[in-house]
């Protein structure tokens, strides 16, 4: 048995925290001397203490920790909780990196705004096509990237024989949104593509033809997209056109959610002539 100071050194947990856990009824010493008041702990208690520390580090409140411990949570359950929290942390880091990149590119646009050119924008017709797609409302652009993997997973049984086609992303909101994004990812399909199961998340639909589409290629991260949309905006002002429908992004090469900085994307905006 160890007194609290020695046990804190073995467990690498401060004596102050051990006293606090005892006060709130979460972790009591194995023995307390009634005469001296000394608290004694056993090495066998390390497992219970480690559970408490893990749950606290995972972000659970003291009441939640008490409830989870009462349910007899084991190492495998803790491992599963860790995996979920790790995924949440990775998404949070990715979103923070996205914000910083967005700030960087906005500053770069300020520095080069005088050289903004619309020469890279072309106007063309876009024919109707079949689209095997997945549509969701997601919380952020980072979360939207994960839909690419989900689309691939669900579409794999339907895309045997090299019928995948290019991936298209469609933003359905009438204005730009950074949160609660209504986004659709899909594979362009040839006529006669198989219908997906009615109970699944995919649907096969006709992507309508667009008589006039303002198109410009973006190379790199979605955070850089405003550099391209600014070119499209300048083109529209000069040509006398206005936006006329949801924008599309066509990946000219298969996207890798882990290497989006290498993405080559054709940004497409349906347009029509201004009415006088």
PyMOL commands that set and color helices and strands:
alter all, ss='L'
color gray80, all
select helices_A, chain A and resi 4-11+15-23+43-57+62-70+75-115+141-158+222-239+257-262
alter helices_A, ss='H'
color red, helices_A
select strands_A, chain A and resi 2-3+31-32+39-41+122-126+129-138+167-171+181-189+203-207+210-219+241-243+247-251+264-273
alter strands_A, ss='S'
color yellow, strands_A
deselect
rebuild
show_as cartoon
